[in-house]
Amino acid sequence: MVRAALAWRPGYALAALLVFLVEVGIALWVRDRFVRPYLGDVLAVALVYLALRAVTTLRVVPAALAAFAVGVLVELGQAINLLDHLGLAGNRVARVVLGSAFSLGDLLCYAAGAVLVILVEPMCDRTISRG
């Protein structure tokens, strides 16, 4: 069992904030067939990962797997039309954040995001964790 204590790591928090701002920019201004649908999903996993690392002591792989699991749960919510069941189908923010259509491609993007985080983290860990 993986146990995580709460911790504050400002370097990860700053990185999460920067990725969040990129995601908001993509959501607001990008209307293409690659960045928004694919890169946005890869970055979503990175965002959740960075947020987890900012506030917990989770190590790299457990945090990446947890971030991937969040993406899978969001996608499963889309498969069962969760927004409809919650009465949020007309809420634009909820539709952007949680999505509205199930896609196996999205699951692959989430997996790619988790793998990318695991591969890139060793190169960034010393820099991010100092902040």
N, C-alpha and C positions, 0 to 999 in steps of 0.2 A: 504494500500500500504506500502510495506517495503522500507524504504530509508536507504541507507548506505553511510556514509561519508568515505572518504579515511583516512586511519590511518596506521601507521607502528608499527607492533608488532613483534619484532625480535624473540621472542620465537616460534611463529607460523611459521615464515619464516625458522628458523632452523629446526623445525619439518618437514616442507614441503620439505626442501632440503634433509633431511635424508630419507624420504619416496621416494622421486624422485630417489635417489641413489639406494635404494632397488629395485625400479621398473626397473631401467636401468639394474641392475644385473640380475633380473628375465628375462628381454627381451634378454639379451646377453648370459646367461649361463644356464638357466633352460629349459629343454625339457621334461616336464612330463605331467601328465594328471590331476593334481590338482593345484599346485602352480601357474603355468603360466596361465592356462585358468580361474581359479576361484579366487584364492587369489589375483592374479594380478588385476582383475577387482574390487574386493573389495577395494584394496589399491588405485586404480585409483580414486575412489570417495573420499577416505580419503585425497589424494594428492590435489585434487581440493578444497576440504573443507579447508584444512590447508592453501593453497595459498590464498583463499578468506579471511580467518580470519587474515592472515598476513598483508593484505593491505586494509581491510575495517573494518567498525564497525558493520558488520552484526552479529547478535546474532546466537546462536548455530543452532536452527531449521531452520531459513531462509537460513543460509549458507549450511546446510546439504541438504536442498531441492534444492537449486541452484546447488550444486555439483551433485546431482542425476539427475537434469534436463540436465546438461551437458552430463552425461553418456547416457541418453535417446536420446539426439540429435545426439550424435556420432553413436549410434546404428541405429537410423533412417537414418542417412547418409549412413550407410552400407546397409540398406534395399533398398535404391534407387541407390546404386552404385555410390555414390558421387565422389569417387576417380577417377572413369572412366570419369565422366562428367567434372572434373577439370583437366584431363590429368595427374593425379598423380598415376595411377594404377601401374606403373613401379617403383615408388619411394619407396624404402625399408623403409625409415624412416617414410614416410606418412602412409604406410601400418601397421607398428608397432604401431604408435601413434593412428591412427584412426581405425585400424582394417580393415578387408575386407569382413567379412561374418556376416550377421545378425543372432542373436541368442536370443531367449527368455530367455535362461539360463543366458546370460550376463546381461539382464535387472534385473533378480533376484539377481545377484551378486551386481549390482549397488544399488539396494534397500537394500540389506544386509549391504553394506558399509555405506549407509546413516543412517540406524538404529544403526549400531555399533558405528558410530561417535557420535550420540546423546546419546547413553548409556555410552560411555567411557569418553566423554568430561568433565562431572562433576568431574571425578576423576583426570583429568589432567589439568584442566583449571587454577588452581592456580599456578602450576608449569610452564606451557607453557607461560601464559600471563605475568609472571614476567620477562621473558628473553628478 
